[in-house]
């Protein structure tokens, strides 16, 4: 057995193979270059992939209240292991479903969805556990907060006595069978921000995530009673609707500023209902006839947040099939691509896995290929940088085999998280002393970390005699991404074959170093 170690200067053979290797994505081969080096759209090097893990009413996790700490932890490990098996690189975990907390918050009580009783201590810190277990698997952990929803019922006295809403009942509005904080009250908005910042400040989360709930969805025959608040705080706003939109704008802008002031690397993302406005309402709206428009009905000017770059990513919930006339996936996604173009805001698409095999809305959801077709469509739109699936239990259910088909078609290789140069564009220093050696179990890679800002590593592999001289501008050669440890055992290496491996360092915003190679020969 021979072992080769390469530390910056390659031998002649490896040097020829690595001509042009950059470790970063490029759109096409250089003019006059080899067309076979064009990136493969089915194996992008960078793509955001995640599922929502919902805690409200125990949708996903914990599966029910009253589980022991060990049972809850085992369940969460299962969801994170699912993500790894599906080659996802992030998880969106709901940690504040109803003005409560999945961590020992200084602001709000423990969530009832942990123990069955609001304020009940689950016996461990779920958010700390989630962050540690996600990062162990090299998954980003985006903490998902619902800003204004207080309770899924209407009895304020069912909240624990020390709950801020019990201390300030004048902040509370009853609507549609639920309780909400009034977004028009500045002190209530500050409380919401403080609750979220308590998690940002004390936990190593990678992102703050909102879903589609701002002002509540309209309920026929009911009025969200904030007329008195508008009279008190609405000076300068000609309409109640204008004032409401400004209230939500302030939440988004202020919270975004506070997140970046505390931790500039923490991403702020929002997943709204996908229709900003219908074209019939506003010529600049999407070619849809949706029954809800976020601008008008939820006081959420989602397009403005993108244009002002108050957020880092947006995930419109495009929960309809391609060709569905009132809201066509193939029309809504390009509309959102137009909105993010020229901004620093990433576009990921929210996918309705829960509709597969169950929805009677349109027959397309009985086609196992519907979700896979969405990704085929998205692959033609450069602005789409990833997809998130609702929800984890539906992804796991794999109804009609749709999840398996999607993964086998589009997620055959790992993928790096898309970079956000507006937050940080400096790559970490490359690793050094890369060593590859044959063992009875495969090829053992070892290296040494150079940069203190290195968070994870990417490992690429190609056959030494394969004639592959292309840069790694897609994930065809990416075999693993790992966190912390400076070693990797490639158990898939074929005995007797010679391989060229390269290892890159990545920081927490996925900026990638220059690749350092090593050759394994038998």
C-alpha positions in Angstrom: 0.0 0.0 0.0 1.2 3.5 -0.8 0.0 6.7 0.7 0.4 10.1 -1.1 0.3 13.3 0.8 0.0 16.6 -1.2 0.5 19.9 0.6 0.1 22.7 -2.0 2.3 21.4 -4.8 0.9 18.6 -6.9 2.7 15.8 -8.7 2.6 15.9 -12.5 -0.3 13.5 -12.8 -2.5 15.1 -10.2 -1.5 18.6 -11.5 -2.9 17.7 -14.9 -6.1 16.4 -13.4 -6.6 19.4 -11.3 -6.1 22.1 -13.9 -8.7 24.7 -13.4 -9.9 23.3 -10.1 -11.4 26.1 -8.1 -13.8 24.5 -5.6 -16.3 27.3 -6.4 -19.3 27.2 -8.6 -19.2 28.7 -12.1 -22.1 29.1 -14.6 -20.3 27.6 -17.6 -17.0 26.5 -18.9 -14.6 29.2 -20.0 -14.9 30.4 -23.7 -13.5 27.7 -25.8 -13.4 25.3 -22.9 -14.8 21.8 -22.6 -18.6 21.8 -22.8 -18.6 18.7 -20.7 -17.5 20.9 -17.8 -20.9 22.7 -17.7 -22.6 22.3 -14.3 -25.2 19.6 -14.1 -28.5 21.1 -13.1 -29.5 17.9 -11.3 -26.6 18.0 -9.0 -26.1 21.7 -8.0 -23.1 22.4 -5.8 -25.1 24.8 -3.7 -28.8 24.4 -2.8 -30.8 25.1 0.3 -32.7 21.9 1.3 -34.9 21.6 4.4 -38.2 20.5 6.0 -40.3 22.4 8.5 -40.5 20.6 11.8 -43.7 22.0 13.4 -44.4 21.9 17.1 -47.8 23.7 17.3 -50.5 21.3 18.3 -47.7 18.6 18.1 -47.8 18.4 14.3 -44.3 16.9 14.0 -42.4 17.2 17.2 -42.9 16.3 19.9 -45.4 13.9 18.5 -47.6 14.3 21.6 -47.3 16.0 25.0 -46.1 14.2 28.0 -43.2 12.3 26.5 -40.2 12.0 28.7 -37.1 14.0 27.9 -35.4 10.9 26.5 -38.4 10.2 24.3 -38.5 13.7 23.0 -34.8 13.7 22.3 -35.0 10.4 20.4 -37.8 11.7 18.3 -35.9 14.8 17.4 -32.8 12.8 16.5 -35.0 10.8 14.2 -36.1 13.9 12.3 -32.5 15.1 12.0 -31.4 11.7 10.8 -34.2 11.9 8.2 -32.7 15.1 7.0 -29.3 13.6 6.6 -30.7 10.5 4.7 -32.4 12.8 2.3 -29.3 14.9 1.8 -30.9 18.0 3.3 -28.6 20.6 4.8 -30.9 22.5 7.2 -33.9 22.0 9.4 -36.5 24.6 10.2 -37.6 23.9 13.8 -40.6 25.7 15.4 -39.5 26.9 18.9 -42.1 29.6 19.7 -45.5 28.4 18.4 -47.8 30.4 20.6 -45.9 33.2 22.5 -44.2 30.4 24.5 -40.7 28.8 24.4 -38.8 25.6 23.7 -36.0 27.0 25.8 -35.8 28.5 29.3 -36.8 31.9 28.1 -36.3 35.0 30.2 -39.4 36.5 28.6 -42.1 33.8 28.1 -43.2 30.5 29.7 -42.3 26.9 28.6 -44.5 25.7 25.7 -47.5 23.5 26.5 -46.6 21.4 23.5 -43.7 19.9 25.5 -45.3 18.7 28.7 -49.0 19.3 28.1 -49.0 22.2 30.6 -47.8 25.7 29.8 -44.9 26.6 32.0 -44.0 22.9 32.6 -40.3 22.3 32.6 -39.5 19.4 30.2 -36.3 18.5 32.2 -33.8 19.6 29.6 -33.2 22.5 27.1 -34.8 21.5 23.8 -33.4 24.3 21.8 -29.8 23.7 23.1 -30.3 20.0 22.3 -31.6 20.7 18.8 -28.7 23.1 18.0 -26.1 20.6 19.2 -27.7 17.6 17.4 -28.2 19.5 14.1 -24.7 20.8 14.1 -23.3 17.4 14.9 -24.9 16.3 11.6 -23.7 19.4 9.8 -27.3 20.7 9.4 -28.1 24.4 9.8 -30.7 25.0 12.5 -33.2 27.8 11.7 -35.3 28.6 14.7 -38.9 29.2 13.7 -41.0 31.8 15.6 -44.6 32.8 15.3 -44.7 36.5 16.2 -48.2 37.4 17.4 -50.2 34.2 18.0 -50.8 33.8 21.7 -53.1 30.9 22.0 -55.0 28.4 19.9 -58.0 29.1 22.2 -59.7 32.2 23.5 -59.4 31.9 27.3 -56.7 34.3 28.4 -57.0 32.8 31.9 -55.7 29.5 30.6 -52.3 31.2 30.2 -50.0 30.9 33.2 -50.4 33.9 35.6 -47.0 35.3 34.9 -47.5 35.3 31.1 -46.9 38.8 29.7 -50.4 38.6 28.1 -52.0 38.1 31.5 -50.0 41.1 32.8 -51.1 43.2 29.8 -54.6 42.1 28.7 -55.0 45.3 26.8 -52.4 44.0 24.4 -54.6 41.0 23.5 -57.2 40.7 20.7 -59.6 37.7 20.3 -60.2 36.8 16.7 -61.2 33.6 14.8 -61.2 31.4 18.0 -57.6 32.4 18.9 -55.8 35.0 20.9 -53.2 37.4 19.4 -51.0 40.2 20.5 -52.1 43.4 18.9 -49.3 44.3 16.4 -50.3 48.0 16.6 -49.1 48.3 20.2 -45.4 49.3 20.3 -44.8 47.6 23.7 -46.3 44.4 22.4 -44.0 44.5 19.3 -41.0 45.1 21.5 -41.9 42.1 23.7 -42.1 39.9 20.6 -38.7 41.1 19.5 -37.3 40.6 23.0 -38.6 37.0 23.1 -36.9 36.2 19.8 -33.7 38.0 20.7 -33.5 35.9 23.9 -33.0 32.9 21.7 -30.7 34.6 19.2 -28.4 35.9 22.0 -28.2 32.7 24.0 -28.1 29.9 21.3 -25.9 29.2 18.3 -28.8 29.2 15.9 -28.1 29.7 12.2 -31.3 31.5 11.3 -34.5 33.2 12.6 -37.5 32.1 10.6 -41.1 33.4 10.4 -43.9 31.6 8.6 -47.0 33.3 7.1 -48.8 34.6 10.2 -48.8 38.3 10.8 -52.2 39.9 11.1 -54.4 36.8 11.1 -56.0 35.3 8.0 -59.5 36.8 7.5 -62.4 35.1 9.1 -65.8 35.7 7.5 -68.1 37.9 9.7 -65.4 38.8 12.2 -63.4 42.0 12.8 -59.9 42.2 14.2 -60.7 44.9 16.9 -57.9 47.4 16.8 -59.8 50.5 16.0 -59.0 52.1 19.3 -55.3 51.3 18.8 -55.4 52.9 15.4 -56.9 56.0 16.9 -54.1 56.1 19.5 -51.1 55.3 17.3 -52.2 55.8 13.7 -51.5 59.5 13.2 -50.1 60.1 9.7 -51.6 57.0 8.2 -54.7 57.7 6.0 -56.1 54.2 6.3 -56.2 51.4 8.9 -54.6 49.1 6.3 -51.7 51.4 5.7 -51.1 51.6 9.5 -51.3 47.9 9.9 -48.7 47.3 7.1 -46.4 49.8 8.8 -46.7 47.9 12.1 -45.5 44.7 10.4 -42.9 46.6 8.5 -41.5 47.9 11.8 -41.4 44.4 13.3 -39.4 43.1 10.3 -37.0 46.0 10.0 -36.4 46.4 13.7 -35.9 42.6 14.3 -33.6 42.3 11.3 -31.5 45.1 12.7 -31.4 43.6 16.2 -30.4 40.2 14.9 -27.5 41.6 12.8 -26.3 43.9 15.7 -26.1 40.9 18.0 -24.9 38.2 15.5 -24.2 39.4 11.9 -24.0 35.8 10.6 -27.5 34.8 11.8 -29.9 34.8 8.8 -33.4 36.2 8.9 -35.9 34.5 6.6 -39.7 34.6 6.1 -42.0 32.1 4.5 -45.2 34.0 3.5 -48.3 33.0 1.7 -47.1 33.1 -1.9 -49.5 35.7 -3.4 -48.5 39.3 -2.6 -51.3 40.7 -4.7 -53.3 39.3 -7.7 -52.7 41.0 -11.0 -56.4 42.1 -11.1 -55.8 44.0 -7.8 -52.4 45.4 -8.8 -50.8 45.3 -12.3 -47.5 44.4 -10.6 -49.0 41.4 -8.9 -48.8 37.8 -9.9 -51.0 36.2 -12.6 -53.2 34.6 -10.0 -56.8 34.7 -8.6 -56.0 33.7 -5.0 -58.6 34.3 -2.3 -55.9 35.8 0.0 -53.4 38.5 -0.8 -50.8 39.1 1.8 -50.6 42.9 1.2 -54.3 43.4 1.6 -55.4 40.6 4.0 -52.4 40.0 6.3 -50.9 43.5 6.3 -47.7 41.9 5.1 -46.0 43.8 2.3 -43.7 40.9 1.5 -42.4 42.4 -1.7 -41.3 45.5 0.2 -39.3 43.4 2.6 -37.4 41.9 -0.3 -36.8 45.3 -2.1 -35.6 46.9 1.1 -33.4 43.9 1.9 -34.7 43.7 5.5 -34.5 39.9 5.3 -31.9 37.5 4.0 -34.2 34.9 2.4 -37.8 34.5 1.4 -39.7 31.3 1.0 -43.0 31.8 -0.6 -45.4 29.0 0.2 -46.1 28.0 -3.4 -48.5 25.2 -2.3 -50.2 24.6 -5.6 -49.5 22.4 -8.5 -48.1 23.4 -11.9 -51.0 24.4 -14.1 -53.5 25.0 -11.3 -55.4 27.9 -12.8 -56.1 30.1 -9.7 -52.5 29.9 -8.5 -50.1 28.2 -10.9 -46.8 27.1 -9.5 -45.2 27.8 -12.9 -46.4 31.4 -12.8 -45.8 32.2 -9.2 -42.2 31.1 -9.0 -41.1 33.3 -11.9 -42.9 36.2 -10.3 -40.9 35.8 -7.1 -37.7 35.4 -9.2 -38.4 38.8 -10.7 -38.8 40.3 -7.2 -35.5 39.0 -5.8 -33.5 39.7 -8.9 -30.9 42.4 -8.3 -31.2 42.1 -4.5 -29.2 40.3 -1.9 -32.3 38.3 -0.8 -32.2 34.5 -1.5 -35.3 32.8 -2.9 -36.2 29.3 -1.7 -39.6 27.8 -2.6 -42.0 26.3 0.0 -43.4 22.9 -1.1 -46.7 21.4 -0.1 -45.6 17.8 0.6 -48.7 17.5 2.8 -50.9 17.6 -0.3 -49.3 14.7 -2.1 -51.8 11.8 -2.3 -54.3 13.7 -0.1 -55.4 16.9 -1.8 -58.6 17.1 -3.8 -57.8 20.6 -4.8 -56.4 19.5 -8.1 -55.7 16.0 -9.6 -52.0 16.8 -10.0 -51.4 15.9 -6.4 -52.2 12.3 -7.1 -49.2 12.2 -9.5 -46.0 11.0 -7.7 -44.0 13.2 -10.0 -45.6 16.5 -9.0 -43.0 17.6 -6.5 -40.1 16.4 -8.7 -41.6 18.4 -11.6 -41.4 21.4 -9.4 -37.7 21.0 -8.9 -37.3 20.4 -12.6 -39.0 23.8 -13.2 -37.0 25.5 -10.5 -33.7 24.2 -12.0 -34.4 26.5 -15.0 -34.7 29.6 -12.9 -31.3 30.8 -11.5 -32.8 32.9 -8.7 -34.3 29.8 -7.1 -31.7 28.6 -4.6 -33.5 25.8 -2.8 -36.7 24.3 -1.4 -38.3 23.7 2.0 -41.0 21.0 2.5 -44.0 21.1 4.8 -43.9 19.2 6.9 -41.5 16.7 8.2 -44.1 14.0 8.9 -45.4 14.3 5.3 -41.9 14.0 3.9 -41.3 10.9 6.0 -44.7 9.4 4.9 -43.5 9.3 1.3 -47.0 9.0 0.0 -47.1 7.7 -3.6 -43.3 7.4 -3.3 -43.1 11.1 -4.2 -40.3 11.8 -1.6 -38.3 8.9 -2.9 -38.7 9.9 -6.5 -37.7 13.5 -5.7 -34.7 12.5 -3.7 -33.5 10.0 -6.3 -33.9 12.5 -9.1 -32.7 15.7 -7.5 -30.9 15.0 -4.3 -28.5 12.2 -5.3 -25.5 14.2 -4.0 -25.0 16.4 -1.0 -25.1 20.2 -1.5 -23.5 23.1 0.2 -25.6 25.9 1.6 -25.8 28.9 -0.8 -23.4 31.7 0.2 -24.6 35.1 1.3 -21.9 37.5 0.2 -23.8 40.4 1.7 -23.2 39.0 5.1 -19.7 37.7 4.6 -17.7 36.8 1.5 -14.3 36.0 2.9 -13.4 32.3 2.6 -11.5 30.6 5.4 -7.9 29.5 4.9 -7.5 26.1 3.3 -6.8 23.0 5.3 -3.3 21.6 5.3 -1.4 18.3 5.6 -4.2 16.4 3.7 -3.4 12.7 3.8 -5.3 9.8 2.2 -4.6 6.2 3.0 -6.1 2.8 2.3 -7.6 0.8 5.1 -9.5 -2.4 5.3 -12.7 -0.3 5.5 -12.1 2.1 2.7 -10.0 5.3 2.3 -9.1 7.3 5.4 -8.7 11.0 4.9 -7.1 13.2 7.5 -6.1 16.9 7.5 -5.4 19.8 9.8 -7.5 22.9 10.3 -5.9 26.2 9.6 -8.6 28.9 10.1 -10.3 29.6 13.4 -13.4 30.5 11.4 -13.7 27.1 9.8 -16.9 25.4 10.7 -17.2 22.4 8.3 -15.5 20.7 5.5 -16.4 19.4 2.0 -14.8 16.3 0.6 -14.6 15.7 -3.2 -13.5 12.5 -5.0 -12.7 11.6 -8.6 -11.0 8.6 -10.1 -7.4 9.2 -10.7 -7.4 7.7 -14.2 -10.9 9.0 -15.2 -9.6 12.0 -17.2 -11.9 14.3 -15.2 -10.2 17.7 -15.4 -13.3 19.9 -14.7 -13.6 22.2 -11.8 -16.0 21.2 -9.1 -18.7 23.6 -10.2 -21.5 21.1 -9.3 -21.8 18.3 -6.8 -21.0 15.3 -9.0 -17.7 14.7 -7.1 -19.0 15.9 -3.7 -19.2 12.8 -1.5 -19.6 14.4 2.0 -19.9 17.5 4.1 -18.8 17.1 7.7 -18.5 19.4 10.8 -15.7 19.8 13.3 -13.8 16.6 12.9 -10.6 16.7 10.7 -11.0 13.2 9.2 -13.4 11.2 7.0 -13.6 7.5 6.1 -14.8 6.9 2.6 -16.4 3.5 2.9 -17.7 3.7 -0.7 -14.2 3.6 -2.3 -13.8 0.6 -4.6 -10.8 -1.6 -3.6 -8.1 -1.4 -6.2 -9.1 2.0 -7.6 -7.0 5.1 -7.3 -8.7 8.2 -6.3 -7.9 11.9 -6.2 -9.6 13.5 -3.1 -9.8 17.2 -2.4 -10.8 18.8 0.9 -12.1 22.3 1.4 -12.8 24.3 4.5 -16.1 26.2 4.9 -17.1 28.9 7.4 -20.5 29.2 9.0 -21.8 31.1 6.0 -20.5 28.4 3.7 -17.8 30.4 2.1 -15.4 27.8 0.7 -11.6 27.7 0.8 -9.2 26.7 -2.0 -9.3 22.9 -2.3 -6.3 20.9 -1.1 -5.8 17.6 -2.8 -4.5 14.2 -1.8 -4.1 11.0 -3.8 -4.8 7.5 -2.6 -3.1 4.6 -4.5 -3.1 0.9 -3.7 
